Amino acid sequence: MPESRPAPTASLSLPRWQRQAIYAAFGLIALSGIAWLLAHYLLAGAGEFGASEHPLAHWSLVAHGIGAYLLLWLGGSLWPLHMRLAWRLRRNRATGLAMAALLSSLALTGLWLYYGSIDAREGVSLAHWLLGLGLVPLLVLHIVIGRSRRTSPQR
């Protein structure tokens, strides 16, 4: 039996709690990631026994990990309604797929950094933070496109 399409009046808007929680998790991840980049590349110094990490590096990674777990959980909460409904309505698919692909890539590179081979750490780290820097603009684009299509006819 073919899958029925939802009524055109169905809303893709997230409930306030979910939207605010996702924005908070994205904010925590973005700020902690940027803090780590600053601590690792700009604030690290030479210690008595060689290169020394700035204390901010450790705590920013802790916050980054907490934010990542929150975002993975919250991202899963988007699947049952927001993502499936948007897909069926053919709404904002390009940026939605890009968000899913980018978040999946970040999760995989994050796991690699935590559990993977030390030999590839530098390259995987570079890929992870370059992908991460693209996440915030992509989220903003996804929101702007989604909101603009809310009031205009379906394209």
Secondary structure, DSSP 8 states (H G I E B T S, - for coil): -------TT------HHHHHHHHHHHHHHHHHHHHHHIIIIII-EEETTEEE--HHHHHHHHHHHHHHHHHHHHHHHHIIIIIHHHHHHT-SHHHHHHHHHHHHHHHHHHHHHHHS-GGGHHHHHHHHHHHHHHHHHHHHHHHHHHHHHHHS---
